[in-house]
Amino acid sequence: MPGRKNLLSMSHMIESLNDTIHKTKDKAEERKVSIEKRLGELGIEVPLMDVEIHFIGASGLPKMDVVGLADPYFSATIDGQITFVSNVIKNTLAPVWNEVWRIRNVPATATLSVEVMDKDEGSATDDFIGKFNISLTAGAKEVEIDGPVLSLRKQRGTFWLKIDSTHSTMRQKHEFQYLFDGPVRFTRHFSPTVGLFTSSALNPASSGGAHAHAPPAQKRDARLYSTWKFNLEAVKLFFRDVHQPWNEKYPAAQKIFGSGPASLAVRSGIQAGHRMLYARLASNGAGTIDNRREDGTEEPVSLRDVLNAGSDAAPENVHGVRRTASRSNSTSSASGGASGALEEDKRIKPAVYTYIISSVDDTWRFSETGAAFFVDFASKHALHANCAHKVRYSGEFHPRPVGGWAKFNDSIADEDVEWELVVDNNSGTYAPDKMMLPTVQECLQYNFGCAAEVPRNRKGEKGFKVVVYDREDERLKESVDACRSYAVNVRGVRQEDLEPHVDDGEVTLNATASPTTKEGFEQPMVPPS
């Protein structure tokens, strides 16, 4: 069978070629480690650098999509120790990212590795465009993007970036190598079920499971379908090697992290929901909060910019409020898919949020505790954490004006009062140690300029303070009750929107993410999660 023999020969050749490539890479890495070790033996210390990389853009990318051009993004790593993932740029072969990445205490011998990908929405994997490796020597760079070894087009475009570096001055620089130093980046994601109703809900006489957009009367607040993810600076500087493992005494956590097939089914469903919630899409809200001035000093970040980050990307099929032009923002920059911000997103919403700080990538992930997508899931925190066995920290938080919501009224502009972010450890899934609450406080204050010497930022806005309470503290209950009371009695928030629920006939994330494992989630929610 000559045809079969040829195929086997080709397959063997490809395997041999890939094996050779991997061996070459391994030898290069071994040589690099060997050189560093030898320098150490000779008493020559490899210098550590503070690096700023400006990822400008690319040109000449190949057409990847049958319809349209390509939806490129890139993933960059330094020595496999720290990773940066860009935003997706829609339908272009010449993307402009203009994104900045600052890293402290990087060995001068470090290698920057970049992979350029084409986002395939709706697919389990994205298409590989090409990659390159370069040193971190300072200067403007024009780098060729190398395609797959056996591709017809080996050179797959040009990548543009600029690198600046200075010698590290941190006292503990050897202890905290590859330390992320900003700017704080965020993405706002929307549940894929936002505004979707079953066909039977839209037309009681119909049958079948097709989904359609909800009638205008059923539109709800976009924030009930939103998740936020912030890349926090210097997390390991504060938390070091401290993590919070899942709570083995908590029944809901036992159902998730157990070793049996039922727990496996539960985890699979939660992880499927997580992938849908945090999918990297061109339509996500995205941006940076960079409060560092040119002279190196910091300015405060307003609480509104944090809690309403990415509001320009809110989808049109929720909550029938009019859109307005985006607010000018010199402290933060953002991009999104909509023409303007939601009117109500211009104010700080009295709401309770569920959060985790991830042990995997040091991101702060949160959503409203009453978010619709939590329905039928055994743990809100596990959904945010992708069923990670440990997190840096977890709990809930809510905003309040200094003096409390009881002394506030909507005739007062948000910028005319001082704000606090009240953070707690109310998480049954991970049961965080209350002794770490001051660490959480310090980390958030560091990231958002809460201790900045200047009282207002470039827009004239004040910053905010971070207040921490243990979940058993009576002051926490009073503050949460006041926040929710203001939401219902003054802002007109529906009582049922304070806790996870869906309206009649509304499609749930759980049913969409894991239709075959629904039985594993139909247990009562046991707060807190």
C-alpha positions as a Python dict, from the first residue, in 0.01 Angstrom:
ca = {
    (1, 'M'): (0, 0, 0),
    (2, 'P'): (223, 281, -130),
    (3, 'G'): (-17, 556, -20),
    (4, 'R'): (-23, 434, 339),
    (5, 'K'): (357, 395, 338),
    (6, 'N'): (404, 752, 218),
    (7, 'L'): (171, 884, 489),
    (8, 'L'): (359, 690, 757),
    (9, 'S'): (691, 821, 625),
    (10, 'M'): (563, 1180, 628),
    (11, 'S'): (426, 1134, 981),
    (12, 'H'): (760, 994, 1098),
    (13, 'M'): (946, 1285, 936),
    (14, 'I'): (723, 1541, 1110),
    (15, 'E'): (769, 1369, 1446),
    (16, 'S'): (1148, 1359, 1396),
    (17, 'L'): (1155, 1727, 1300),
    (18, 'N'): (948, 1830, 1602),
    (19, 'D'): (1170, 1615, 1826),
    (20, 'T'): (1481, 1787, 1687),
    (21, 'I'): (1329, 2131, 1747),
    (22, 'H'): (1240, 2047, 2110),
    (23, 'K'): (1587, 1903, 2175),
    (24, 'T'): (1748, 2218, 2032),
    (25, 'K'): (1534, 2438, 2254),
    (26, 'D'): (1613, 2224, 2559),
    (27, 'K'): (1987, 2242, 2487),
    (28, 'A'): (1969, 2622, 2449),
    (29, 'E'): (1787, 2654, 2782),
    (30, 'E'): (2032, 2416, 2951),
    (31, 'R'): (2321, 2620, 2815),
    (32, 'K'): (2166, 2940, 2948),
    (33, 'V'): (2117, 2786, 3295),
    (34, 'S'): (2471, 2648, 3284),
    (35, 'I'): (2617, 2991, 3204),
    (36, 'E'): (2421, 3154, 3486),
    (37, 'K'): (2536, 2880, 3728),
    (38, 'R'): (2898, 2920, 3620),
    (39, 'L'): (2879, 3297, 3665),
    (40, 'G'): (2746, 3237, 4016),
    (41, 'E'): (3034, 3000, 4097),
    (42, 'L'): (3279, 3268, 3984),
    (43, 'G'): (3109, 3519, 4211),
    (44, 'I'): (2967, 3712, 3916),
    (45, 'E'): (2607, 3805, 3983),
    (46, 'V'): (2365, 3817, 3689),
    (47, 'P'): (2229, 4174, 3698),
    (48, 'L'): (1857, 4217, 3762),
    (49, 'M'): (1667, 4475, 3559),
    (50, 'D'): (1338, 4661, 3582),
    (51, 'V'): (1184, 4629, 3238),
    (52, 'E'): (905, 4811, 3055),
    (53, 'I'): (783, 4653, 2731),
    (54, 'H'): (562, 4851, 2496),
    (55, 'F'): (383, 4611, 2261),
    (56, 'I'): (303, 4839, 1969),
    (57, 'G'): (146, 4614, 1704),
    (58, 'A'): (204, 4387, 1407),
    (59, 'S'): (170, 4399, 1029),
    (60, 'G'): (153, 4154, 742),
    (61, 'L'): (-28, 3880, 933),
    (62, 'P'): (-176, 3601, 720),
    (63, 'K'): (-549, 3577, 657),
    (64, 'M'): (-678, 3313, 900),
    (65, 'D'): (-1058, 3323, 874),
    (66, 'V'): (-1277, 3197, 589),
    (67, 'V'): (-1498, 3501, 636),
    (68, 'G'): (-1302, 3811, 730),
    (69, 'L'): (-931, 3847, 801),
    (70, 'A'): (-809, 3748, 1150),
    (71, 'D'): (-882, 3834, 1513),
    (72, 'P'): (-527, 3846, 1651),
    (73, 'Y'): (-398, 3855, 2006),
    (74, 'F'): (-67, 3751, 2159),
    (75, 'S'): (69, 3581, 2469),
    (76, 'A'): (411, 3688, 2600),
    (77, 'T'): (621, 3514, 2865),
    (78, 'I'): (958, 3591, 3022),
    (79, 'D'): (1158, 3276, 3097),
    (80, 'G'): (828, 3095, 3151),
    (81, 'Q'): (795, 3277, 3486),
    (82, 'I'): (541, 3550, 3414),
    (83, 'T'): (282, 3588, 3137),
    (84, 'F'): (106, 3874, 2962),
    (85, 'V'): (-197, 3817, 2734),
    (86, 'S'): (-314, 4100, 2511),
    (87, 'N'): (-661, 4204, 2407),
    (88, 'V'): (-818, 4058, 2092),
    (89, 'I'): (-826, 4297, 1794),
    (90, 'K'): (-1117, 4225, 1563),
    (91, 'N'): (-1085, 4151, 1189),
    (92, 'T'): (-743, 4288, 1095),
    (93, 'L'): (-406, 4179, 957),
    (94, 'A'): (-231, 4484, 1105),
    (95, 'P'): (-336, 4499, 1473),
    (96, 'V'): (-237, 4791, 1695),
    (97, 'W'): (-225, 4689, 2061),
    (98, 'N'): (-38, 4977, 2224),
    (99, 'E'): (-19, 4784, 2552),
    (100, 'V'): (246, 4825, 2822),
    (101, 'W'): (392, 4563, 3056),
    (102, 'R'): (623, 4651, 3346),
    (103, 'I'): (819, 4381, 3530),
    (104, 'R'): (1069, 4426, 3812),
    (105, 'N'): (1378, 4222, 3897),
    (106, 'V'): (1425, 4041, 3565),
    (107, 'P'): (1763, 3870, 3499),
    (108, 'A'): (1957, 4050, 3227),
    (109, 'T'): (1989, 3713, 3049),
    (110, 'A'): (1610, 3667, 3027),
    (111, 'T'): (1428, 3576, 2707),
    (112, 'L'): (1096, 3720, 2591),
    (113, 'S'): (883, 3463, 2407),
    (114, 'V'): (576, 3579, 2213),
    (115, 'E'): (308, 3369, 2042),
    (116, 'V'): (60, 3540, 1811),
    (117, 'M'): (-280, 3371, 1788),
    (118, 'D'): (-606, 3410, 1594),
    (119, 'K'): (-912, 3405, 1818),
    (120, 'D'): (-1179, 3160, 1700),
    (121, 'E'): (-1494, 3244, 1893),
    (122, 'G'): (-1707, 2938, 1953),
    (123, 'S'): (-1411, 2703, 1909),
    (124, 'A'): (-1234, 2514, 2187),
    (125, 'T'): (-894, 2621, 2051),
    (126, 'D'): (-752, 2923, 1873),
    (127, 'D'): (-539, 2918, 1557),
    (128, 'F'): (-163, 2956, 1587),
    (129, 'I'): (-22, 3234, 1367),
    (130, 'G'): (343, 3239, 1469),
    (131, 'K'): (599, 3317, 1739),
    (132, 'F'): (940, 3467, 1813),
    (133, 'N'): (1199, 3486, 2091),
    (134, 'I'): (1419, 3787, 2168),
    (135, 'S'): (1643, 3914, 2445),
    (136, 'L'): (1537, 4203, 2665),
    (137, 'T'): (1803, 4446, 2551),
    (138, 'A'): (1670, 4801, 2542),
    (139, 'G'): (1555, 4965, 2221),
    (140, 'A'): (1293, 4960, 1949),
    (141, 'K'): (1245, 4616, 1791),
    (142, 'E'): (1114, 4499, 1456),
    (143, 'V'): (1085, 4121, 1475),
    (144, 'E'): (981, 3863, 1218),
    (145, 'I'): (702, 3631, 1328),
    (146, 'D'): (793, 3270, 1250),
    (147, 'G'): (511, 3038, 1141),
    (148, 'P'): (491, 2659, 1190),
    (149, 'V'): (797, 2471, 1063),
    (150, 'L'): (609, 2298, 780),
    (151, 'S'): (383, 2590, 684),
    (152, 'L'): (387, 2713, 324),
    (153, 'R'): (449, 3064, 451),
    (154, 'K'): (730, 3050, 710),
    (155, 'Q'): (748, 3426, 773),
    (156, 'R'): (411, 3540, 907),
    (157, 'G'): (441, 3910, 950),
    (158, 'T'): (632, 4162, 1158),
    (159, 'F'): (589, 4250, 1526),
    (160, 'W'): (676, 4594, 1663),
    (161, 'L'): (775, 4660, 2024),
    (162, 'K'): (996, 4885, 2236),
    (163, 'I'): (1188, 4781, 2547),
    (164, 'D'): (1321, 5010, 2821),
    (165, 'S'): (1523, 4882, 3115),
    (166, 'T'): (1702, 5012, 3424),
    (167, 'H'): (1897, 4835, 3697),
    (168, 'S'): (1677, 4705, 3978),
    (169, 'T'): (1695, 4899, 4303),
    (170, 'M'): (1455, 4697, 4520),
    (171, 'R'): (1618, 4580, 4843),
    (172, 'Q'): (1459, 4233, 4816),
    (173, 'K'): (1510, 4204, 4442),
    (174, 'H'): (1646, 3849, 4450),
    (175, 'E'): (1353, 3727, 4658),
    (176, 'F'): (1094, 3881, 4427),
    (177, 'Q'): (1215, 3817, 4074),
    (178, 'Y'): (975, 3858, 3778),
    (179, 'L'): (746, 4086, 3981),
    (180, 'F'): (454, 4236, 3786),
    (181, 'D'): (470, 4614, 3823),
    (182, 'G'): (172, 4734, 3623),
    (183, 'P'): (-12, 4899, 3486),
    (184, 'V'): (-323, 4739, 3636),
    (185, 'R'): (-515, 4586, 3346),
    (186, 'F'): (-880, 4487, 3350),
    (187, 'T'): (-1132, 4301, 3138),
    (188, 'R'): (-1508, 4299, 3178),
    (189, 'H'): (-1682, 3986, 3055),
    (190, 'F'): (-2052, 3916, 2997),
    (191, 'S'): (-2233, 3591, 3050),
    (192, 'P'): (-2308, 3432, 2710),
    (193, 'T'): (-2669, 3389, 2823),
    (194, 'V'): (-2728, 3763, 2874),
    (195, 'G'): (-3072, 3855, 2744),
    (196, 'L'): (-3150, 3502, 2622),
    (197, 'F'): (-3482, 3331, 2682),
    (198, 'T'): (-3602, 2986, 2584),
    (199, 'S'): (-3835, 2970, 2285),
    (200, 'S'): (-4114, 2836, 2507),
    (201, 'A'): (-4081, 3140, 2733),
    (202, 'L'): (-4110, 3375, 2439),
    (203, 'N'): (-4395, 3175, 2289),
    (204, 'P'): (-4574, 2938, 2529),
    (205, 'A'): (-4728, 2751, 2237),
    (206, 'S'): (-4390, 2673, 2084),
    (207, 'S'): (-4171, 2375, 2157),
    (208, 'G'): (-3798, 2307, 2128),
    (209, 'G'): (-3494, 2454, 2298),
    (210, 'A'): (-3385, 2732, 2065),
    (211, 'H'): (-3282, 3057, 2232),
    (212, 'A'): (-3386, 3409, 2139),
    (213, 'H'): (-3332, 3756, 2278),
    (214, 'A'): (-3559, 3863, 2560),
    (215, 'P'): (-3848, 4101, 2497),
    (216, 'P'): (-3767, 4462, 2589),
    (217, 'A'): (-3983, 4444, 2902),
    (218, 'Q'): (-3757, 4172, 3043),
    (219, 'K'): (-3428, 4358, 3007),
    (220, 'R'): (-3215, 4366, 3321),
    (221, 'D'): (-2909, 4542, 3459),
    (222, 'A'): (-2599, 4444, 3259),
    (223, 'R'): (-2397, 4424, 3580),
    (224, 'L'): (-2597, 4118, 3685),
    (225, 'Y'): (-2439, 3939, 3388),
    (226, 'S'): (-2087, 4081, 3424),
    (227, 'T'): (-1759, 3954, 3564),
    (228, 'W'): (-1447, 4163, 3608),
    (229, 'K'): (-1085, 4056, 3613),
    (230, 'F'): (-803, 4286, 3726),
    (231, 'N'): (-434, 4200, 3693),
    (232, 'L'): (-302, 4324, 4026),
    (233, 'E'): (51, 4451, 4078),
    (234, 'A'): (305, 4294, 4315),
    (235, 'V'): (69, 4036, 4466),
    (236, 'K'): (346, 3802, 4580),
    (237, 'L'): (515, 4097, 4751),
    (238, 'F'): (220, 4108, 4990),
    (239, 'F'): (101, 3746, 5009),
    (240, 'R'): (441, 3578, 4959),
    (241, 'D'): (373, 3201, 4966),
    (242, 'V'): (47, 3218, 5163),
    (243, 'H'): (-262, 3064, 5000),
    (244, 'Q'): (-607, 2964, 5123),
    (245, 'P'): (-697, 2597, 5048),
    (246, 'W'): (-1053, 2477, 4993),
    (247, 'N'): (-1250, 2422, 5312),
    (248, 'E'): (-1273, 2048, 5377),
    (249, 'K'): (-1540, 2105, 5646),
    (250, 'Y'): (-1781, 2287, 5412),
    (251, 'P'): (-2047, 2054, 5258),
    (252, 'A'): (-2072, 2246, 4929),
    (253, 'A'): (-1693, 2240, 4891),
    (254, 'Q'): (-1689, 1866, 4961),
    (255, 'K'): (-1930, 1812, 4671),
    (256, 'I'): (-1698, 2007, 4442),
    (257, 'F'): (-1352, 1890, 4546),
    (258, 'G'): (-1432, 1531, 4644),
    (259, 'S'): (-1271, 1236, 4467),
    (260, 'G'): (-1583, 1053, 4342),
    (261, 'P'): (-1754, 1067, 4000),
    (262, 'A'): (-2029, 1297, 4132),
    (263, 'S'): (-1769, 1557, 4236),
    (264, 'L'): (-1594, 1519, 3901),
    (265, 'A'): (-1923, 1599, 3726),
    (266, 'V'): (-1978, 1903, 3947),
    (267, 'R'): (-1626, 2032, 3883),
    (268, 'S'): (-1660, 1978, 3510),
    (269, 'G'): (-1978, 2184, 3500),
    (270, 'I'): (-1831, 2469, 3705),
    (271, 'Q'): (-1517, 2476, 3491),
    (272, 'A'): (-1726, 2483, 3174),
    (273, 'G'): (-1918, 2779, 3319),
    (274, 'H'): (-1592, 2953, 3410),
    (275, 'R'): (-1456, 2915, 3056),
    (276, 'M'): (-1772, 3072, 2915),
    (277, 'L'): (-1774, 3358, 3166),
    (278, 'Y'): (-1407, 3447, 3125),
    (279, 'A'): (-1372, 3378, 2753),
    (280, 'R'): (-1125, 3606, 2575),
    (281, 'L'): (-1341, 3788, 2319),
    (282, 'A'): (-1303, 4099, 2108),
    (283, 'S'): (-1632, 4225, 2254),
    (284, 'N'): (-1502, 4230, 2614),
    (285, 'G'): (-1460, 4559, 2790),
    (286, 'A'): (-1088, 4613, 2846),
    (287, 'G'): (-843, 4877, 2953),
    (288, 'T'): (-582, 4987, 3203),
    (289, 'I'): (-580, 5184, 3525),
    (290, 'D'): (-240, 5347, 3532),
    (291, 'N'): (-210, 5597, 3815),
    (292, 'R'): (166, 5644, 3782),
    (293, 'R'): (271, 5992, 3678),
    (294, 'E'): (571, 6076, 3459),
    (295, 'D'): (775, 6175, 3766),
    (296, 'G'): (713, 5832, 3923),
    (297, 'T'): (465, 5950, 4187),
    (298, 'E'): (118, 5800, 4213),
    (299, 'E'): (-226, 5953, 4219),
    (300, 'P'): (-549, 5810, 4363),
    (301, 'V'): (-793, 5606, 4154),
    (302, 'S'): (-1164, 5676, 4199),
    (303, 'L'): (-1382, 5390, 4321),
    (304, 'R'): (-1620, 5456, 4031),
    (305, 'D'): (-1343, 5381, 3780),
    (306, 'V'): (-1283, 5046, 3948),
    (307, 'L'): (-1641, 4925, 3992),
    (308, 'N'): (-1764, 5056, 3656),
    (309, 'A'): (-1458, 4948, 3455),
    (310, 'G'): (-1545, 4840, 3102),
    (311, 'S'): (-1898, 4982, 3109),
    (312, 'D'): (-1866, 5096, 2746),
    (313, 'A'): (-1881, 4733, 2638),
    (314, 'A'): (-2218, 4656, 2799),
    (315, 'P'): (-2439, 4467, 2550),
    (316, 'E'): (-2750, 4630, 2411),
    (317, 'N'): (-2996, 4356, 2509),
    (318, 'V'): (-3011, 4423, 2882),
    (319, 'H'): (-3188, 4677, 3099),
    (320, 'G'): (-3362, 4942, 2892),
    (321, 'V'): (-3162, 5245, 2994),
    (322, 'R'): (-3021, 5492, 2749),
    (323, 'R'): (-2655, 5513, 2663),
    (324, 'T'): (-2446, 5824, 2703),
    (325, 'A'): (-2112, 5930, 2567),
    (326, 'S'): (-1820, 5783, 2756),
    (327, 'R'): (-1666, 5990, 3032),
    (328, 'S'): (-1325, 6131, 2960),
    (329, 'N'): (-1072, 5942, 3167),
    (330, 'S'): (-706, 6032, 3183),
    (331, 'T'): (-624, 5794, 3466),
    (332, 'S'): (-767, 5487, 3301),
    (333, 'S'): (-799, 5391, 2937),
    (334, 'A'): (-1057, 5146, 2812),
    (335, 'S'): (-1197, 4994, 2500),
    (336, 'G'): (-1522, 4815, 2437),
    (337, 'G'): (-1778, 4726, 2181),
    (338, 'A'): (-2057, 4972, 2255),
    (339, 'S'): (-2101, 5334, 2157),
    (340, 'G'): (-2128, 5467, 2511),
    (341, 'A'): (-2165, 5389, 2878),
    (342, 'L'): (-2489, 5287, 3041),
    (343, 'E'): (-2651, 5582, 3216),
    (344, 'E'): (-2665, 5405, 3552),
    (345, 'D'): (-2300, 5296, 3519),
    (346, 'K'): (-2208, 5660, 3576),
    (347, 'R'): (-2279, 5617, 3949),
    (348, 'I'): (-2140, 5387, 4214),
    (349, 'K'): (-2398, 5113, 4262),
    (350, 'P'): (-2488, 5004, 4616),
    (351, 'A'): (-2423, 4632, 4569),
    (352, 'V'): (-2244, 4339, 4730),
    (353, 'Y'): (-1978, 4165, 4518),
    (354, 'T'): (-1826, 3816, 4538),
    (355, 'Y'): (-1449, 3807, 4476),
    (356, 'I'): (-1140, 3589, 4470),
    (357, 'I'): (-771, 3672, 4428),
    (358, 'S'): (-633, 3391, 4215),
    (359, 'S'): (-332, 3181, 4310),
    (360, 'V'): (-284, 3095, 3942),
    (361, 'D'): (-234, 3440, 3788),
    (362, 'D'): (-273, 3687, 4078),
    (363, 'T'): (-589, 3838, 3927),
    (364, 'W'): (-872, 3989, 4129),
    (365, 'R'): (-1197, 3846, 3989),
    (366, 'F'): (-1541, 3956, 4099),
    (367, 'S'): (-1907, 4002, 4014),
    (368, 'E'): (-2223, 4106, 4191),
    (369, 'T'): (-2328, 3846, 4447),
    (370, 'G'): (-2676, 3854, 4291),
    (371, 'A'): (-2542, 3781, 3941),
    (372, 'A'): (-2784, 3571, 3737),
    (373, 'F'): (-2517, 3325, 3621),
    (374, 'F'): (-2461, 3193, 3975),
    (375, 'V'): (-2795, 3008, 3964),
    (376, 'D'): (-2759, 2628, 4007),
    (377, 'F'): (-2386, 2642, 4081),
    (378, 'A'): (-2275, 2498, 4415),
    (379, 'S'): (-2023, 2777, 4486),
    (380, 'K'): (-1985, 3131, 4360),
    (381, 'H'): (-1621, 3147, 4464),
    (382, 'A'): (-1537, 2816, 4296),
    (383, 'L'): (-1693, 2948, 3973),
    (384, 'H'): (-1464, 3253, 3980),
    (385, 'A'): (-1163, 3041, 4077),
    (386, 'N'): (-1222, 2774, 3809),
    (387, 'C'): (-1238, 2514, 4089),
    (388, 'A'): (-881, 2589, 4197),
    (389, 'H'): (-785, 2395, 4509),
    (390, 'K'): (-645, 2715, 4661),
    (391, 'V'): (-672, 3091, 4619),
    (392, 'R'): (-477, 3386, 4748),
    (393, 'Y'): (-795, 3508, 4919),
    (394, 'S'): (-1172, 3524, 4876),
    (395, 'G'): (-1481, 3685, 5023),
    (396, 'E'): (-1721, 3968, 4945),
    (397, 'F'): (-1696, 4346, 4926),
    (398, 'H'): (-1926, 4645, 4887),
    (399, 'P'): (-1884, 5022, 4845),
    (400, 'R'): (-2012, 5281, 5090),
    (401, 'P'): (-1977, 5656, 5136),
    (402, 'V'): (-1784, 5757, 5446),
    (403, 'G'): (-2047, 5773, 5720),
    (404, 'G'): (-2255, 5498, 5561),
    (405, 'W'): (-2541, 5472, 5311),
    (406, 'A'): (-2793, 5585, 5573),
    (407, 'K'): (-2645, 5937, 5563),
    (408, 'F'): (-2621, 5951, 5183),
    (409, 'N'): (-2877, 6063, 4924),
    (410, 'D'): (-2872, 6070, 4545),
    (411, 'S'): (-2877, 6448, 4527),
    (412, 'I'): (-2512, 6431, 4634),
    (413, 'A'): (-2271, 6370, 4347),
    (414, 'D'): (-2043, 6071, 4392),
    (415, 'E'): (-1733, 6284, 4346),
    (416, 'D'): (-1838, 6517, 4630),
    (417, 'V'): (-1801, 6252, 4901),
    (418, 'E'): (-1526, 6021, 5018),
    (419, 'W'): (-1572, 5650, 4954),
    (420, 'E'): (-1474, 5326, 5121),
    (421, 'L'): (-1450, 4973, 4985),
    (422, 'V'): (-1554, 4733, 5260),
    (423, 'V'): (-1379, 4397, 5209),
    (424, 'D'): (-1443, 4078, 5408),
    (425, 'N'): (-1359, 3706, 5413),
    (426, 'N'): (-1715, 3575, 5370),
    (427, 'S'): (-1637, 3258, 5174),
    (428, 'G'): (-1741, 2913, 5291),
    (429, 'T'): (-1563, 2742, 5000),
    (430, 'Y'): (-1216, 2862, 5102),
    (431, 'A'): (-1275, 2992, 5460),
    (432, 'P'): (-993, 3248, 5443),
    (433, 'D'): (-788, 3322, 5753),
    (434, 'K'): (-908, 3649, 5904),
    (435, 'M'): (-549, 3730, 6004),
    (436, 'M'): (-474, 3789, 5634),
    (437, 'L'): (-736, 4063, 5596),
    (438, 'P'): (-481, 4342, 5662),
    (439, 'T'): (-269, 4193, 5381),
    (440, 'V'): (-565, 4212, 5141),
    (441, 'Q'): (-620, 4570, 5252),
    (442, 'E'): (-256, 4667, 5187),
    (443, 'C'): (-253, 4498, 4846),
    (444, 'L'): (-566, 4675, 4720),
    (445, 'Q'): (-455, 5010, 4862),
    (446, 'Y'): (-120, 4970, 4685),
    (447, 'N'): (-282, 4890, 4349),
    (448, 'F'): (-531, 5177, 4350),
    (449, 'G'): (-326, 5458, 4500),
    (450, 'C'): (-522, 5475, 4824),
    (451, 'A'): (-214, 5607, 5005),
    (452, 'A'): (-117, 5856, 4732),
    (453, 'E'): (27, 6182, 4858),
    (454, 'V'): (-190, 6391, 4626),
    (455, 'P'): (-558, 6409, 4735),
    (456, 'R'): (-707, 6408, 4383),
    (457, 'N'): (-614, 6262, 4045),
    (458, 'R'): (-579, 6444, 3712),
    (459, 'K'): (-958, 6451, 3669),
    (460, 'G'): (-1005, 6611, 4008),
    (461, 'E'): (-1150, 6294, 4161),
    (462, 'K'): (-1076, 6167, 4509),
    (463, 'G'): (-950, 5818, 4580),
    (464, 'F'): (-1101, 5572, 4828),
    (465, 'K'): (-1009, 5385, 5144),
    (466, 'V'): (-1016, 5009, 5197),
    (467, 'V'): (-1184, 4888, 5517),
    (468, 'V'): (-1169, 4521, 5620),
    (469, 'Y'): (-1405, 4323, 5846),
    (470, 'D'): (-1411, 3960, 5951),
    (471, 'R'): (-1729, 3783, 5837),
    (472, 'E'): (-1837, 3744, 6204),
    (473, 'D'): (-1805, 4116, 6277),
    (474, 'E'): (-2143, 4276, 6353),
    (475, 'R'): (-2030, 4597, 6182),
    (476, 'L'): (-2010, 4404, 5856),
    (477, 'K'): (-2373, 4290, 5878),
    (478, 'E'): (-2488, 4646, 5952),
    (479, 'S'): (-2294, 4784, 5658),
    (480, 'V'): (-2419, 4517, 5414),
    (481, 'D'): (-2781, 4564, 5527),
    (482, 'A'): (-2754, 4942, 5480),
    (483, 'C'): (-2607, 4897, 5131),
    (484, 'R'): (-2883, 4661, 5018),
    (485, 'S'): (-3155, 4872, 5178),
    (486, 'Y'): (-3037, 5178, 4983),
    (487, 'A'): (-3029, 4974, 4662),
    (488, 'V'): (-3389, 4860, 4702),
    (489, 'N'): (-3553, 5165, 4860),
    (490, 'V'): (-3368, 5444, 4676),
    (491, 'R'): (-3222, 5302, 4354),
    (492, 'G'): (-3520, 5076, 4279),
    (493, 'V'): (-3322, 4751, 4264),
    (494, 'R'): (-3554, 4451, 4275),
    (495, 'Q'): (-3538, 4254, 4599),
    (496, 'E'): (-3490, 3930, 4405),
    (497, 'D'): (-3184, 4077, 4227),
    (498, 'L'): (-2994, 4081, 4556),
    (499, 'E'): (-2946, 3704, 4531),
    (500, 'P'): (-2878, 3481, 4228),
    (501, 'H'): (-3193, 3405, 4030),
    (502, 'V'): (-3325, 3402, 3676),
    (503, 'D'): (-3658, 3528, 3549),
    (504, 'D'): (-3916, 3281, 3420),
    (505, 'G'): (-3791, 3110, 3107),
    (506, 'E'): (-3448, 3277, 3116),
    (507, 'V'): (-3159, 3060, 3002),
    (508, 'T'): (-2914, 2969, 3282),
    (509, 'L'): (-2540, 2953, 3239),
    (510, 'N'): (-2532, 2611, 3403),
    (511, 'A'): (-2778, 2467, 3153),
    (512, 'T'): (-2576, 2617, 2867),
    (513, 'A'): (-2234, 2512, 2997),
    (514, 'S'): (-2320, 2157, 3105),
    (515, 'P'): (-2659, 2042, 2978),
    (516, 'T'): (-2575, 1676, 3042),
    (517, 'T'): (-2469, 1723, 3405),
    (518, 'K'): (-2750, 1941, 3531),
    (519, 'E'): (-2847, 1692, 3801),
    (520, 'G'): (-2515, 1751, 3976),
    (521, 'F'): (-2605, 2114, 4048),
    (522, 'E'): (-2966, 2097, 4155),
    (523, 'Q'): (-2887, 2125, 4524),
    (524, 'P'): (-2993, 2423, 4735),
    (525, 'M'): (-2747, 2709, 4751),
    (526, 'V'): (-2601, 2734, 5102),
    (527, 'P'): (-2465, 3082, 5166),
    (528, 'P'): (-2197, 3191, 5204),
    (529, 'S'): (-2007, 3034, 4917),
}
